[in-house]
Amino acid sequence: MESEDKLQPINPDLLKSFLETSFSKPLSIKEILDSFSEGKEVSLAGRLISKREHGKSGFAHLSDHTGKIQFYAQADKLGEQFKLYKDLTVGDIAGIRGKLFVTRTGESTVLIEELKLLAKALRPMPEKWHGLKDVETRYRQRYLDLIANSQVKDVFTKRSRIISLIREFFNKLKFVEVETPMLHQVAGGAAGRPFMTHHNATDADVYLRIAPELYLKRLLVGGFDKVYELNRSFRNEGTSTRHNPEFTMLEAYCCYENYEYMMKICEQLFSYLSQEINGNSKIKYQGKTLDLTPPWQRISFAELFKKEFGVEVSDSQKEMLDKISKKLKLAKGLSRSQILNITEELIEKNYPQDKPAFIVDFFTWTSPLAKAKKEIPGLVERFELFVSGLEVANAYSELNDPLEQRARFSRQLETEDELPKKIDDDFLLSLEYGMPPAAGLGIGIDRLVMLLLDQPSIRDVILFPLLKPQMATE
């Protein structure tokens, strides 16, 4: 849905103004206002967001990414350029030069001495600047959303800040930021349906990565002790308020540590980000107050499923799934994502939601890349982090036994219909050269931003979320 179907009429003489290829604007509008001095000469550019004329003069407002400022145009000051001012319409991009002064009403204003049209808006701005309300249009035409709703721009500015802070956090801990392939010959590193394409030069099918995990662990074999990657990953699955097929993830790995170390990293990182972005460790999320101050609660996945479904650690995978299916009266078997949904519901039903919760004690068959717990056969050293019902992070003590890893991959292929039927033999080969004991952590950046900025949908924190194609209209 577009804001308007028809183009606005344009004065052909205005096209001559498009010869301008640049316009000097040394300071942003906010910087000009912060250092305001009456009589100071300024040069700035931005989008016209309001305009009113009074015969041979007029007031208007110009905005950039930092704020807005009023300017005053007089015919005797601008001469021939005053005709250009009269032809300006809301939405045009203009450059102005002039001197600062304060109006009788106390508003900081630029008395302009030069005016340039830098780009002409051929369509009217959305809903006369009262805010773009239609959700479908906001997501499909994010540029209009950003123009009309200043709070949306603030969300994405803060998202950028959050990602910068994450880099600072891991850099201070001497993690090395790396880049690994986005095209994989074998889809692996997580459970999910991949996107597949074909590479013509090698005549080979390749996959968009569903996770960078197996390549990052190859780097541990190669001698890196601490690595992280802020990466784009892809899963050929449905969309919802919590899922987008293309998403941003942090993965970090540290040698000679286990999953307990990554719990501390999560507690420190989330608290640090909240302090920097919101000023304290308590945040509001969808009407709830959440306290991110460590330590966080721990909940046993095994005990939760034993209490609810009578599942025992000693049960086989089939026995466990049969018990769960019978209790829930399901005709078909359970997928991994369904088990995750059940877990979310049980946590919400049985535990307080005012603090994050580490879910620990996962069954081995649910975690093919995690190291087994020595003291309890059948469980692994893994946690998933839930905050206000959102699964935000996942971490393991990494399995580094190549024989056990091959056996787990083989069992996984037998039971997971949605996964490609192929084992990453090169990854297993790397393990045979020896990978140090290590801890690995994955954090969903989009969901983390949702929490920190109190946004209800993942589409509100992704600039251009994937949407169904629009139907053609006559």
C-alpha positions in Angstrom: 0.0 0.0 0.0 1.5 3.4 -1.0 0.9 6.7 0.8 -0.5 8.3 -2.4 -1.0 6.9 -5.9 -0.5 10.1 -7.9 2.6 12.1 -8.5 2.6 15.8 -7.5 2.8 18.4 -10.3 6.2 19.9 -10.8 7.4 23.2 -12.1 9.8 22.4 -15.0 12.0 25.4 -14.1 12.8 23.7 -10.7 14.7 21.0 -12.5 17.5 23.4 -13.1 18.2 23.3 -9.4 19.1 19.6 -9.6 22.4 20.6 -11.1 23.7 20.8 -7.5 25.7 17.7 -6.7 26.7 18.6 -3.2 26.0 21.1 -0.4 28.3 21.9 2.5 26.7 21.2 5.9 29.6 21.2 8.4 27.2 20.7 11.4 24.0 18.8 12.0 20.9 20.6 13.2 21.4 19.4 16.7 25.0 20.6 16.8 23.8 24.0 15.5 21.1 24.3 18.2 23.5 23.0 20.9 26.1 25.7 20.0 23.5 28.4 19.2 24.9 32.0 19.0 22.7 34.8 17.6 24.2 36.2 14.4 26.3 33.1 13.7 26.4 32.1 10.1 25.3 28.5 9.4 25.0 26.2 6.4 22.6 23.2 6.7 20.5 20.8 4.6 17.6 18.5 5.2 14.0 17.7 4.4 11.2 20.4 4.4 8.7 19.2 7.0 6.4 22.3 7.2 5.9 25.6 5.4 3.7 28.7 5.7 3.8 31.9 3.6 3.0 35.5 4.6 3.0 37.5 1.3 6.7 38.3 0.7 8.0 36.2 3.6 7.5 32.8 5.1 8.5 30.4 7.8 9.4 26.7 7.3 11.0 23.9 9.2 13.9 21.7 7.9 14.8 18.4 9.5 17.8 16.0 9.4 18.6 12.8 11.3 19.3 14.8 14.5 16.4 17.2 14.7 14.6 20.1 13.1 15.1 23.9 12.9 12.9 26.8 11.7 14.1 29.1 9.0 12.7 32.4 7.8 12.6 33.5 4.2 12.2 37.1 3.1 11.8 38.3 -0.5 14.2 41.2 -0.1 16.9 39.0 1.3 16.5 36.1 -1.3 15.7 38.1 -4.4 15.1 35.7 -7.3 15.4 32.8 -4.9 12.2 33.7 -3.1 10.3 32.3 -6.1 12.1 29.0 -5.4 10.9 29.2 -1.8 7.3 29.7 -2.9 7.6 26.6 -5.2 9.0 24.4 -2.4 6.6 21.7 -1.1 6.7 19.6 2.1 9.1 16.7 1.5 11.6 18.5 -0.7 15.3 18.3 0.2 16.8 21.8 0.5 20.1 23.5 1.5 20.1 26.8 3.2 22.7 29.4 4.4 22.0 32.2 6.7 22.3 33.7 10.2 20.8 32.6 13.4 18.4 34.7 15.4 15.6 34.2 17.9 12.0 35.0 17.1 9.6 37.0 19.3 8.1 33.6 20.4 11.6 32.4 21.5 12.3 29.9 18.7 15.8 29.5 17.3 15.6 30.3 13.6 17.8 30.8 10.5 17.3 34.0 8.5 18.3 32.5 5.1 20.4 34.4 2.6 20.7 31.5 0.1 18.4 28.6 -0.8 19.1 25.5 -3.0 16.7 22.8 -4.0 18.7 19.6 -3.7 16.0 17.0 -4.5 12.3 17.2 -5.4 9.7 15.0 -3.6 7.3 13.9 -6.4 4.9 12.3 -4.0 3.3 13.9 -0.9 4.6 12.9 2.5 2.5 10.3 4.5 -0.6 11.5 6.3 0.5 15.1 6.5 3.2 14.4 9.1 0.7 13.2 11.7 2.5 9.9 11.7 2.3 6.9 9.5 -0.1 4.5 11.2 -0.7 1.7 8.7 1.5 -1.2 9.9 1.8 -2.8 6.5 3.0 0.4 4.8 5.4 1.1 7.7 7.2 -2.3 7.1 7.0 -2.3 3.3 8.0 1.3 2.9 10.4 1.8 5.9 11.7 5.0 4.3 8.3 6.6 4.9 8.1 5.2 8.4 11.5 6.8 9.2 10.4 10.1 7.7 7.0 10.2 9.5 7.8 8.6 12.9 10.8 10.0 14.7 10.6 7.3 17.4 11.3 4.7 14.7 14.5 6.3 13.7 15.4 6.4 17.4 15.0 2.6 17.7 17.3 2.0 14.8 19.9 4.5 16.0 19.9 2.7 19.4 20.1 -0.7 17.7 23.3 0.5 16.0 24.6 1.7 19.4 23.8 -1.7 21.0 25.8 -3.5 18.4 28.7 -1.2 18.9 28.6 -1.8 22.6 28.6 -5.6 22.1 31.7 -5.2 20.1 33.3 -3.1 22.8 32.4 -5.6 25.4 34.0 -8.6 23.7 37.0 -6.6 22.5 37.7 -5.7 26.1 37.7 -9.4 27.0 40.3 -9.9 24.2 38.0 -11.8 21.9 38.9 -11.5 18.2 36.2 -10.6 15.8 36.2 -12.8 12.7 34.2 -13.4 9.5 33.2 -16.8 8.3 31.5 -18.0 5.1 27.8 -17.3 4.5 27.7 -19.9 1.7 28.1 -23.4 3.1 28.6 -26.7 1.2 26.9 -28.5 4.1 24.1 -26.9 6.2 24.9 -27.4 9.9 25.6 -25.8 13.2 22.0 -25.5 14.2 18.6 -27.1 13.7 16.7 -25.4 10.8 15.7 -25.6 7.2 18.2 -23.9 5.0 17.9 -21.9 1.8 19.6 -23.6 -1.1 21.1 -22.2 -4.2 23.5 -23.3 -7.0 27.1 -22.0 -7.7 27.5 -22.2 -11.4 31.3 -22.0 -11.6 31.8 -25.1 -9.4 28.5 -26.7 -10.5 27.7 -27.3 -6.8 24.6 -26.8 -4.6 25.3 -24.5 -1.6 23.3 -23.3 1.4 22.9 -19.9 3.0 24.2 -20.5 6.5 21.8 -21.3 9.3 24.6 -20.7 11.9 28.4 -20.0 11.8 29.1 -22.4 14.6 31.1 -25.2 12.8 33.4 -22.7 11.1 34.1 -20.8 14.3 35.0 -24.0 16.0 37.4 -24.8 13.2 39.2 -21.6 14.3 39.6 -23.0 17.8 41.3 -26.0 16.3 43.5 -23.6 14.3 44.8 -21.9 17.5 42.4 -19.0 18.2 41.5 -19.0 21.9 38.7 -16.4 21.8 36.6 -15.5 18.7 33.3 -13.9 18.0 31.2 -13.0 15.0 28.2 -10.7 14.5 26.7 -12.5 11.6 23.7 -12.7 9.3 22.1 -16.1 9.3 19.2 -17.5 7.3 16.5 -20.1 7.9 13.9 -21.1 5.4 11.0 -21.0 7.8 7.9 -19.0 8.7 7.7 -15.4 9.8 6.1 -14.1 13.0 6.5 -11.4 15.7 9.6 -13.4 16.9 11.0 -14.9 13.6 12.4 -13.5 10.4 14.1 -15.8 7.8 17.1 -13.4 7.8 18.4 -12.4 11.2 21.4 -11.2 13.1 23.2 -13.3 15.6 26.2 -13.1 17.8 28.3 -16.2 18.3 31.3 -16.3 20.6 33.7 -19.1 21.6 36.3 -19.3 24.4 38.8 -22.1 24.9 39.4 -23.7 28.3 36.0 -22.6 29.7 32.6 -24.2 30.0 28.9 -23.2 29.8 29.1 -21.7 33.4 31.5 -19.1 32.0 29.0 -18.2 29.3 26.3 -17.7 31.9 28.5 -15.1 33.5 29.1 -13.5 30.2 25.4 -13.2 29.5 24.7 -11.7 32.9 27.5 -9.2 32.5 26.7 -8.3 28.9 22.9 -7.8 29.3 23.3 -5.7 32.5 26.0 -3.6 30.8 23.9 -3.0 27.7 20.9 -2.0 29.8 22.9 0.4 31.9 24.3 2.0 28.8 21.1 2.2 26.8 18.4 2.7 29.6 20.5 4.0 32.5 19.9 1.1 34.9 19.5 -2.7 35.1 15.7 -2.7 35.2 13.8 -2.5 31.9 10.2 -2.3 30.9 9.1 -4.9 28.4 5.5 -4.9 27.2 4.1 -3.7 30.5 6.4 -5.9 32.6 9.3 -4.8 34.8 12.4 -7.0 34.3 15.4 -6.9 36.6 18.6 -7.8 34.7 20.8 -7.6 37.8 22.8 -10.9 38.3 22.5 -13.6 39.5 19.7 -15.0 37.4 17.4 -18.0 38.1 18.2 -21.5 36.8 15.5 -24.0 35.8 16.1 -27.6 35.0 14.6 -28.7 31.7 14.8 -32.3 32.7 12.9 -31.7 36.0 10.3 -29.5 34.2 9.5 -32.3 31.7 9.6 -35.0 34.4 7.0 -33.0 36.4 4.8 -32.2 33.5 5.1 -35.4 31.3 6.6 -38.1 33.5 9.8 -38.1 31.3 12.8 -39.8 32.9 16.4 -39.1 31.9 16.9 -42.8 31.4 14.1 -43.0 28.8 15.0 -43.3 25.1 14.2 -40.4 22.7 11.2 -42.3 21.4 9.9 -43.0 24.9 10.2 -39.4 25.8 8.4 -38.1 22.7 5.7 -40.7 23.1 5.0 -39.6 26.7 4.9 -35.9 25.7 2.7 -36.6 22.7 0.3 -38.8 24.7 -0.1 -36.1 27.4 -0.7 -33.4 24.8 -2.9 -35.7 22.8 -0.9 -35.2 19.6 -1.3 -37.5 16.7 2.1 -36.8 15.1 5.6 -36.7 16.5 7.1 -33.6 18.0 9.6 -31.3 16.2 12.5 -29.5 18.0 10.6 -26.2 17.5 7.5 -27.6 19.1 9.5 -28.7 22.1 10.9 -25.2 22.4 7.4 -23.8 22.3 6.3 -26.2 25.1 9.3 -25.2 27.2 8.3 -21.5 26.8 4.8 -22.2 28.0 5.9 -24.3 31.0 8.3 -21.7 32.1 5.7 -19.0 31.9 3.2 -21.1 33.8 5.6 -22.3 36.6 8.2 -19.5 37.2 8.2 -15.8 37.8 8.9 -13.6 34.8 10.6 -10.7 36.5 14.1 -12.0 36.0 15.9 -13.8 33.2 16.1 -17.6 33.5 18.8 -20.0 32.4 17.2 -23.3 31.3 19.7 -26.1 32.0 19.9 -29.9 32.0 18.9 -30.6 28.4 18.6 -34.2 27.1 21.6 -35.3 25.0 19.4 -36.0 21.9 18.1 -32.4 21.9 21.7 -31.1 21.9 24.0 -32.9 19.4 26.8 -30.3 19.7 27.0 -30.1 23.5 29.3 -32.0 25.8 27.7 -34.6 28.1 27.5 -34.1 31.9 29.8 -36.5 33.6 27.7 -36.8 36.7 24.3 -37.4 34.9 24.4 -39.5 31.8 21.8 -38.5 29.3 22.1 -34.7 30.0 24.4 -32.1 28.5 26.2 -29.0 29.7 23.9 -26.5 27.9 21.6 -23.6 28.7 19.0 -21.6 26.9 18.3 -18.1 28.1 14.7 -16.9 28.4 13.7 -13.3 29.2 10.0 -12.5 29.5 9.1 -15.5 27.4 11.6 -14.8 24.7 14.4 -17.3 24.0 17.4 -15.0 23.5 20.5 -17.1 23.9 21.8 -20.6 23.7 25.2 -21.9 24.9 27.1 -25.2 25.4 30.2 -26.7 26.7 31.3 -27.7 23.2 31.6 -31.4 22.3 35.2 -31.9 21.1 35.2 -35.7 20.9 35.2 -36.4 17.1 34.0 -40.0 17.5 31.1 -39.0 19.7 30.3 -36.1 17.5 30.1 -38.4 14.4 27.8 -40.8 16.3 25.5 -37.9 17.3 25.3 -36.5 13.8 24.4 -39.9 12.5 21.6 -40.3 15.0 20.4 -36.8 14.3 20.1 -37.6 10.6 18.0 -40.7 11.4 15.4 -38.7 13.4 15.4 -35.2 11.9 13.3 -35.2 8.7 13.6 -31.5 8.1 17.5 -31.5 7.9 19.6 -32.1 4.8 20.8 -35.7 4.9 24.5 -34.9 5.0 27.3 -34.8 7.6 30.0 -32.1 7.6 33.0 -34.5 7.3 35.5 -31.6 7.1 34.3 -30.3 10.5 34.7 -33.8 11.9 38.2 -34.0 10.3 39.1 -30.8 12.1 38.1 -32.2 15.4 40.4 -35.2 14.8 43.3 -32.8 14.9 42.2 -31.8 18.4 40.0 -29.0 19.6 40.6 -27.6 23.1 37.7 -27.7 25.6 35.6 -24.7 24.9 32.4 -22.8 25.7 30.2 -21.4 22.9 27.4 -18.8 23.0 24.8 -17.6 20.5 22.6 -14.6 21.1 19.8 -13.5 18.9 20.5 -9.8 18.4 17.1 -8.9 17.0 15.3 -10.3 20.1 17.8 -8.7 22.4 17.1 -5.3 20.8 13.3 -6.0 21.2 13.8 -6.5 24.9 16.1 -3.5 25.5 14.0 -1.1 23.5 10.5 -2.5 24.5 9.4 -3.4 20.9 6.6 -6.0 20.5 7.7 -7.4 17.2 10.9 -8.5 15.5 9.7 -6.4 12.5 10.0 -3.3 14.6 13.8 -3.8 15.0 14.7 -5.0 11.5 14.8 -2.2 9.0 13.5 -4.2 6.1 11.8 -7.4 7.3 10.8 -10.1 4.8 7.1 -9.8 3.9 4.8 -11.6 1.6 4.8 -10.1 -2.0 2.1 -7.7 -2.6 -0.7 -8.6 -5.0 -0.8 -6.6 -8.1 -3.5 -4.0 -8.3 -5.2 -2.5 -11.3 
